């Protein structure tokens, strides 16, 4: 499966902060494997709650994450 725009955006923002998937997962309160699924394109439509938590951890808005969809 190819990464989605959302997955690439999450990975890019995470990398820009110098964080591992584990660090982002801990900050967002989700499993590391879930972050990996999003970044790889296996989880194309995360719940609004998960998007909100990831956005908050990355210090962006949900709209900024979704612009990439």
N, C-alpha and C positions, 0 to 999 in steps of 0.2 A: 504494500500500500504506500502511496505517496503522501508526504506531509501536506496538510491543508494550509491555506494561508494563515488561519488561526494558529496552527501548530508552529509554523515558521515564525510567526510574530511572538508567540510565547518564548520560543527558544532564543530568538534574537534579543528580546528584552532581558531574559534571564542571563544570557551570555554577557550582555552589556554591563550587567551588575556584578559579573564575576562569580555568579552563583552556580552551584551544581543543581541537578534536579532534586536532590535530597534537600538542599537548603530552601529552594522554592517551595517544595512540598511542605516542609515544616512551617514555613512562614504563612502558607495559605491554608494549612490544616487539612491537607489531602494526602493521599498515599503517593509515594514517589512513582510507583507503577502507573498511576493515573496521569501524572504529568508526562511520563514517557509515552503513554497511549495518545495523549493530545498532540504531543510534538511529532509523533510518527504518523499521525493521520488515522489512527484506528478508532479514536473517539472524536467524531466529527461534530457532535452537538452536545457539549457538556451542559449541565443544568445551569440555570441562571445563578443559583447559589454558588456553584463552583466557579463560574466565570467571575462573579463578584469577589470571591475570596482570592482568586488568582490575581485579578486586577488590583485589589487592595494591596496585596503583597508586593506587586511590581510597581506600585505607586502610579498607576494609570487608571483611567475610567474604563468601565465595561464598554462604553461606546468606542474608546480607542482600541480595545482588543477586537471588537466586532467589526471595525472598519476594514479589517483584514479578511473578513469572511467573504 
